[in-house]
Amino acid sequence: MKNSSSSNVNYIAEGVLARHTMGFGARSALRLRPNSHFNNSICFFCSQSLTLCESDPQYQNRLQKVQKLETLLNRGRTVTARRFLRSLLLTKTAFSSLSELHAHVSKPLFSDTLLWLCSVSKMLDEATDLYSSMRKDGFIPSTRSVNRLLRTLVDSRHFEKTLPVFADVVDSGIRPDAVTYGKAVQAAVMLKDLDKGFELMKSMEKDGMGPSVFAYNLILGGLCKVRRIKDARKLFDKTIQRNVVPNTVTYNTLIDGYCKVGDIEEAFGFKERMREQNVECNLVTYNSLLNGLCGSGRVEDAKEVLLEMEDSGFLPGGFLSFVFDDHSNVAGDDSLFDGKEIRIDEQTYCILLNGLCRVGRIEKAEEVLAKLVENGVTSSKISYNILVNAYCQEGDLKKAILTTEQMEE
């Protein structure tokens, strides 16, 4: 029995195991019920295809292992099933490999679930081997299992393996959905193959799927990463024309892209656009703008951003006043940050420290870092390295050495 590549109907196999009169072996009586959610009721019967002699102890051992795995899946105990499968393959007591298990258990639905299970468990070698075995045997995996395999490949940064699997999926007749395409686009972008990314976007359109905002964001990110900011802007305008609603990630990608090419005004223009469209700024938004300003030596202009960050809770109250020596609203350093342990993003304070050092305010940068540590912030090696590099550039090797010693304490 094979899954139809064009059908959206999920089949749930329900089986009743009937023992032979001699007590050996088992047969599967399958009843298919359409329109059931695949993930809610999984029942697979695979023992009838075991090829060893039924009276063989090894056969019985394998049968018991498969039935146990089947029972765990039937009861929805996915986590336990994952552990059992991993143990089964590592010990090699019953099956030396997943491909061997597949060879003895020729039930498409069961193999498809094994593929999903291995992918979820991040057993990549086993999952890819099983996928190849299924394809050689003419089995067509479900879109659900294929998507899970592609996701695991991408999450594990095996981008070079993702695209061949995707190509085989398309060739097999499986109809890829937006998630399938999204993972392929992500792999292409990470491999810096933007032409392939655009090609996949066109294929989505041919298949009747308008590219999702997720796919557009991936391509935008790829373009900005190689500083093709004009092409990124054209693509953004195209998304608007196609009624794709940009989200925070979309705007953050462009803001960061414009900041990195030094076009700070255009970056702030997109921030204003976010406000107009009621798209919420997050820490990434502020860090990108802060990095753009400080990287350009415009530390004073960063005040407005820092004030917004205070108002939004990303910085402790009084932080801006302390950094810029304006204590008019603060009753002395002892009351700064209200005497409470504070939380502040490492990237945020490192950007600011670097900005202060760039404009020659190294001692102020060191004072800010000391104040943060005093209030419970764990300093990073990056923050100390910023100060060490700044002192070295100033030719003050003594302070550079002292800072290095502080870092090693």
Secondary structure per residue as TSV (DSSP state, phi and psi in degrees):
chain	resnum	aa	ss	phi	psi
A	1	M	-	360.0	129.9
A	2	K	-	-120.4	149.7
A	3	N	-	-75.6	139.1
A	4	S	-	-77.4	133.3
A	5	S	S	-75.9	-20.3
A	6	S	S	-102.5	-8.2
A	7	S	-	-90.6	144.1
A	8	N	-	-96.8	6.6
A	9	V	-	-84.4	128.7
A	10	N	-	-95.0	133.5
A	11	Y	-	-108.1	133.5
A	12	I	E	-108.6	123.3
A	13	A	E	-88.9	123.3
A	14	E	E	-113.0	130.5
A	15	G	E	-129.8	156.0
A	16	V	E	-125.0	118.6
A	17	L	E	-83.2	123.4
A	18	A	E	-112.6	119.6
A	19	R	-	-73.4	143.8
A	20	H	-	-70.3	162.4
A	21	T	T	-64.6	-26.9
A	22	M	T	-82.4	-6.2
A	23	G	S	86.9	4.8
A	24	F	-	-107.6	144.0
A	25	G	-	78.4	-177.2
A	26	A	-	-160.4	147.7
A	27	R	E	-117.2	155.2
A	28	S	E	-110.8	121.3
A	29	A	E	-102.0	110.8
A	30	L	E	-98.1	133.5
A	31	R	E	-122.7	126.2
A	32	L	E	-99.2	129.9
A	33	R	E	-118.3	113.1
A	34	P	S	-75.0	167.2
A	35	N	S	61.1	32.6
A	36	S	-	-110.5	146.4
A	37	H	-	-74.2	123.6
A	38	F	T	-56.6	-34.7
A	39	N	T	-83.4	-13.5
A	40	N	T	-92.7	-27.5
A	41	S	-	-142.7	95.9
A	42	I	-	-109.4	121.6
A	43	C	-	-144.8	116.3
A	44	F	-	-128.5	136.1
A	45	F	-	-123.5	119.6
A	46	C	-	-133.0	-3.1
A	47	S	G	-71.3	-22.7
A	48	Q	G	-67.7	-16.6
A	49	S	G	-93.9	0.8
A	50	L	-	-63.2	132.0
A	51	T	-	-94.6	-10.3
A	52	L	S	-76.6	163.0
A	53	C	-	-60.7	135.7
A	54	E	T	-63.6	-25.1
A	55	S	T	-88.0	-4.8
A	56	D	-	-71.5	131.8
A	57	P	H	-57.8	-36.7
A	58	Q	H	-64.9	-37.5
A	59	Y	H	-61.9	-47.0
A	60	Q	H	-61.6	-40.4
A	61	N	H	-61.5	-46.0
A	62	R	H	-64.5	-41.5
A	63	L	H	-59.8	-45.0
A	64	Q	H	-62.4	-40.9
A	65	K	H	-64.0	-44.3
A	66	V	H	-66.1	-41.3
A	67	Q	H	-65.3	-36.7
A	68	K	H	-64.4	-44.3
A	69	L	H	-61.9	-40.8
A	70	E	H	-61.7	-43.7
A	71	T	H	-63.0	-43.0
A	72	L	H	-60.1	-42.2
A	73	L	H	-68.0	-39.5
A	74	N	H	-59.8	-36.2
A	75	R	T	-87.6	3.7
A	76	G	T	74.9	17.1
A	77	R	-	-90.4	68.0
A	78	T	H	-64.1	-42.7
A	79	V	H	-61.8	-45.3
A	80	T	H	-64.5	-38.3
A	81	A	H	-62.2	-39.0
A	82	R	H	-63.9	-43.5
A	83	R	H	-64.7	-42.4
A	84	F	H	-64.5	-43.5
A	85	L	H	-63.4	-43.0
A	86	R	H	-62.4	-43.4
A	87	S	H	-64.2	-41.0
A	88	L	H	-59.8	-41.0
A	89	L	H	-80.3	-33.1
A	90	L	H	-71.2	-40.1
A	91	T	H	-76.9	-26.2
A	92	K	-	58.1	27.6
A	93	T	S	-74.2	-31.6
A	94	A	S	-113.4	-44.1
A	95	F	-	-130.2	133.7
A	96	S	S	-77.1	-20.0
A	97	S	S	-158.5	165.2
A	98	L	H	-67.3	-33.8
A	99	S	H	-63.1	-36.2
A	100	E	H	-66.8	-41.2
A	101	L	H	-59.8	-44.4
A	102	H	H	-62.7	-38.7
A	103	A	H	-64.1	-32.6
A	104	H	H	-90.5	-16.3
A	105	V	-	-122.1	83.9
A	106	S	-	-92.7	60.2
A	107	K	-	-114.5	114.8
A	108	P	H	-54.4	-42.9
A	109	L	H	-65.9	-39.6
A	110	F	H	-67.8	-44.0
A	111	S	H	-61.7	-38.6
A	112	D	H	-63.0	-39.7
A	113	T	H	-70.8	-35.5
A	114	L	H	-60.8	-40.0
A	115	L	H	-61.7	-46.5
A	116	W	H	-62.4	-43.7
A	117	L	H	-62.6	-44.2
A	118	C	H	-66.6	-37.4
A	119	S	H	-66.7	-44.0
A	120	V	H	-62.0	-35.9
A	121	S	T	-81.8	1.2
A	122	K	T	59.1	33.1
A	123	M	-	-91.0	75.1
A	124	L	H	-64.6	-45.4
A	125	D	H	-60.2	-44.5
A	126	E	H	-65.8	-41.3
A	127	A	H	-65.0	-45.3
A	128	T	H	-68.2	-37.0
A	129	D	H	-64.5	-42.1
A	130	L	H	-65.0	-41.4
A	131	Y	H	-58.2	-45.4
A	132	S	H	-62.4	-41.6
A	133	S	H	-64.6	-41.8
A	134	M	H	-62.1	-42.6
A	135	R	H	-66.7	-39.5
A	136	K	H	-64.1	-33.3
A	137	D	T	-84.7	2.8
A	138	G	T	83.6	9.2
A	139	F	-	-80.1	139.7
A	140	I	-	-109.0	109.2
A	141	P	-	-62.3	157.3
A	142	S	-	-74.3	156.7
A	143	T	H	-59.9	-36.4
A	144	R	H	-58.1	-47.5
A	145	S	H	-71.7	-38.0
A	146	V	H	-62.8	-43.7
A	147	N	H	-61.6	-38.9
A	148	R	H	-66.4	-39.1
A	149	L	H	-64.7	-45.5
A	150	L	H	-63.4	-40.6
A	151	R	H	-61.9	-43.7
A	152	T	H	-66.4	-38.9
A	153	L	H	-61.1	-45.1
A	154	V	H	-67.5	-45.4
A	155	D	H	-61.5	-29.7
A	156	S	T	-90.3	5.6
A	157	R	T	64.2	28.5
A	158	H	-	-93.1	61.7
A	159	F	H	-65.7	-34.6
A	160	E	H	-67.8	-21.2
A	161	K	H	-90.7	-21.6
A	162	T	H	-66.7	-46.8
A	163	L	H	-65.6	-42.3
A	164	P	H	-61.1	-39.4
A	165	V	H	-63.5	-43.8
A	166	F	H	-60.0	-44.3
A	167	A	H	-61.2	-40.0
A	168	D	H	-68.1	-35.6
A	169	V	H	-59.9	-46.4
A	170	V	H	-64.3	-43.2
A	171	D	H	-65.0	-28.6
A	172	S	H	-74.0	-14.0
A	173	G	T	99.8	-3.4
A	174	I	-	-67.4	134.1
A	175	R	-	-85.4	109.0
A	176	P	-	-69.0	145.3
A	177	D	-	-104.8	-170.4
A	178	A	H	-62.3	-34.8
A	179	V	H	-67.6	-42.9
A	180	T	H	-58.4	-50.5
A	181	Y	H	-62.8	-40.1
A	182	G	H	-58.6	-42.4
A	183	K	H	-69.0	-35.2
A	184	A	H	-67.2	-42.9
A	185	V	H	-61.4	-43.2
A	186	Q	H	-60.0	-42.7
A	187	A	H	-64.6	-42.3
A	188	A	H	-62.4	-43.3
A	189	V	H	-64.8	-43.2
A	190	M	H	-65.5	-26.1
A	191	L	T	-86.8	4.2
A	192	K	T	62.4	26.5
A	193	D	-	-100.6	75.7
A	194	L	H	-67.8	-30.4
A	195	D	H	-60.9	-41.1
A	196	K	H	-65.1	-37.7
A	197	G	H	-60.8	-46.5
A	198	F	H	-65.0	-36.8
A	199	E	H	-62.2	-41.3
A	200	L	H	-67.0	-36.1
A	201	M	H	-62.4	-40.8
A	202	K	H	-65.6	-38.3
A	203	S	H	-63.9	-37.0
A	204	M	H	-59.2	-44.1
A	205	E	H	-65.3	-39.5
A	206	K	H	-64.4	-32.4
A	207	D	T	-83.8	9.1
A	208	G	T	81.1	15.5
A	209	M	-	-114.3	117.2
A	210	G	-	-69.4	132.5
A	211	P	-	-53.1	137.5
A	212	S	-	-76.0	165.5
A	213	V	H	-62.3	-29.6
A	214	F	H	-61.3	-46.5
A	215	A	H	-65.9	-43.0
A	216	Y	H	-60.9	-41.9
A	217	N	H	-61.6	-37.3
A	218	L	H	-62.6	-47.0
A	219	I	H	-66.5	-41.6
A	220	L	H	-57.9	-44.2
A	221	G	H	-62.6	-40.3
A	222	G	H	-63.8	-41.8
A	223	L	H	-66.1	-43.6
A	224	C	H	-66.8	-33.4
A	225	K	H	-63.4	-33.4
A	226	V	T	-99.4	15.0
A	227	R	T	63.8	30.0
A	228	R	-	-90.9	62.8
A	229	I	H	-68.0	-32.9
A	230	K	H	-65.5	-41.9
A	231	D	H	-66.2	-35.1
A	232	A	H	-64.5	-40.8
A	233	R	H	-65.5	-39.1
A	234	K	H	-62.7	-41.3
A	235	L	H	-67.0	-38.3
A	236	F	H	-61.4	-46.6
A	237	D	H	-60.2	-34.8
A	238	K	H	-67.0	-38.8
A	239	T	H	-63.4	-38.1
A	240	I	H	-65.4	-42.7
A	241	Q	H	-62.0	-30.4
A	242	R	T	-93.5	13.2
A	243	N	T	62.2	26.6
A	244	V	-	-83.5	124.8
A	245	V	-	-84.0	114.9
A	246	P	-	-68.5	146.8
A	247	N	-	-115.3	-171.2
A	248	T	H	-58.6	-39.9
A	249	V	H	-62.3	-41.0
A	250	T	H	-57.6	-52.6
A	251	Y	H	-66.1	-41.1
A	252	N	H	-61.1	-38.0
A	253	T	H	-62.0	-45.8
A	254	L	H	-71.9	-39.0
A	255	I	H	-60.2	-46.0
A	256	D	H	-65.0	-39.6
A	257	G	H	-62.1	-45.4
A	258	Y	H	-67.6	-38.1
A	259	C	H	-62.6	-38.4
A	260	K	H	-71.6	-21.2
A	261	V	T	-98.1	5.9
A	262	G	T	85.2	7.5
A	263	D	-	-94.9	74.6
A	264	I	H	-66.4	-37.0
A	265	E	H	-62.5	-42.0
A	266	E	H	-65.4	-36.2
A	267	A	H	-62.4	-44.8
A	268	F	H	-67.7	-27.1
A	269	G	H	-63.3	-38.5
A	270	F	H	-72.6	-31.7
A	271	K	H	-64.4	-40.7
A	272	E	H	-64.9	-36.7
A	273	R	H	-64.2	-37.0
A	274	M	H	-59.4	-43.7
A	275	R	H	-62.0	-42.8
A	276	E	H	-64.9	-33.9
A	277	Q	T	-94.1	8.1
A	278	N	T	58.1	36.3
A	279	V	-	-97.5	123.4
A	280	E	-	-74.9	134.0
A	281	C	-	-75.2	145.9
A	282	N	-	-125.9	-171.8
A	283	L	H	-60.3	-35.8
A	284	V	H	-63.1	-41.0
A	285	T	H	-57.0	-52.0
A	286	Y	H	-66.9	-40.5
A	287	N	H	-63.7	-37.5
A	288	S	H	-64.3	-45.8
A	289	L	H	-65.8	-42.3
A	290	L	H	-61.8	-41.6
A	291	N	H	-65.8	-39.8
A	292	G	H	-64.0	-43.9
A	293	L	H	-68.6	-49.5
A	294	C	H	-66.9	-35.5
A	295	G	H	-66.7	-23.1
A	296	S	T	-95.5	5.3
A	297	G	T	78.0	13.6
A	298	R	-	-98.8	57.7
A	299	V	T	-64.5	-40.0
A	300	E	G	-61.0	-36.5
A	301	D	G	-71.2	-12.4
A	302	A	G	-78.0	-8.6
A	303	K	H	-55.6	-44.7
A	304	E	H	-62.8	-40.4
A	305	V	H	-65.6	-44.6
A	306	L	H	-62.7	-37.3
A	307	L	H	-64.8	-42.4
A	308	E	H	-63.1	-37.5
A	309	M	H	-65.8	-37.6
A	310	E	H	-62.9	-47.2
A	311	D	H	-63.3	-30.6
A	312	S	T	-89.2	-2.4
A	313	G	T	87.7	7.4
A	314	F	S	-84.1	-14.6
A	315	L	S	-132.8	147.8
A	316	P	-	-70.2	149.3
A	317	G	T	-59.5	136.3
A	318	G	T	91.5	-6.3
A	319	F	H	-63.9	-46.5
A	320	L	H	-58.5	-45.4
A	321	S	H	-61.1	-40.2
A	322	F	H	-66.9	-43.9
A	323	V	H	-63.1	-39.4
A	324	F	T	-103.6	19.4
A	325	D	T	55.0	36.9
A	326	D	-	-115.6	93.5
A	327	H	-	-101.5	24.7
A	328	S	T	-63.4	-28.5
A	329	N	T	-106.9	11.6
A	330	V	S	-125.9	131.2
A	331	A	S	-84.3	53.9
A	332	G	-	93.9	160.3
A	333	D	G	-64.2	-29.2
A	334	D	G	-63.8	-29.5
A	335	S	G	-93.7	0.2
A	336	L	G	-60.8	136.0
A	337	F	G	65.7	16.5
A	338	D	G	61.9	19.8
A	339	G	G	67.2	15.1
A	340	K	S	-102.4	156.1
A	341	E	-	-66.4	130.1
A	342	I	-	-110.3	161.4
A	343	R	-	-123.2	133.8
A	344	I	-	-148.7	138.3
A	345	D	-	-64.1	133.8
A	346	E	H	-58.3	-43.5
A	347	Q	H	-63.1	-37.7
A	348	T	H	-60.1	-53.0
A	349	Y	H	-73.8	-26.8
A	350	C	H	-69.0	-39.1
A	351	I	H	-60.1	-44.8
A	352	L	H	-67.6	-42.5
A	353	L	H	-60.0	-43.7
A	354	N	H	-63.5	-39.5
A	355	G	H	-64.9	-42.5
A	356	L	H	-63.2	-40.7
A	357	C	H	-65.7	-35.3
A	358	R	H	-64.8	-29.4
A	359	V	T	-100.0	16.9
A	360	G	T	83.0	10.3
A	361	R	-	-99.5	56.2
A	362	I	H	-66.2	-43.5
A	363	E	H	-63.3	-35.9
A	364	K	H	-66.3	-39.0
A	365	A	H	-61.4	-41.7
A	366	E	H	-66.8	-36.7
A	367	E	H	-65.4	-41.4
A	368	V	H	-63.0	-45.4
A	369	L	H	-62.7	-42.6
A	370	A	H	-61.7	-39.5
A	371	K	H	-66.6	-38.1
A	372	L	H	-65.2	-44.1
A	373	V	H	-62.8	-39.9
A	374	E	H	-60.9	-29.8
A	375	N	T	-100.5	23.8
A	376	G	T	95.0	2.5
A	377	V	-	-81.5	131.0
A	378	T	-	-83.1	114.4
A	379	S	-	-71.4	147.5
A	380	S	-	-102.2	163.0
A	381	K	H	-63.5	-31.7
A	382	I	H	-61.5	-43.0
A	383	S	H	-63.0	-42.8
A	384	Y	H	-68.1	-37.6
A	385	N	H	-63.1	-33.5
A	386	I	H	-60.7	-45.2
A	387	L	H	-68.0	-43.0
A	388	V	H	-60.0	-46.3
A	389	N	H	-62.9	-38.9
A	390	A	H	-64.5	-45.0
A	391	Y	H	-65.5	-37.5
A	392	C	H	-63.5	-41.2
A	393	Q	H	-66.6	-28.6
A	394	E	H	-82.0	-8.9
A	395	G	T	82.2	11.4
A	396	D	-	-95.1	79.1
A	397	L	H	-68.1	-31.0
A	398	K	H	-61.0	-48.9
A	399	K	H	-67.9	-32.8
A	400	A	H	-62.3	-42.9
A	401	I	H	-66.9	-42.4
A	402	L	H	-61.2	-41.0
A	403	T	H	-65.5	-38.9
A	404	T	H	-61.9	-40.7
A	405	E	H	-65.3	-38.2
A	406	Q	H	-63.0	-38.8
A	407	M	H	-64.6	-33.7
A	408	E	H	-86.0	-7.1
A	409	E	-	-70.0	360.0
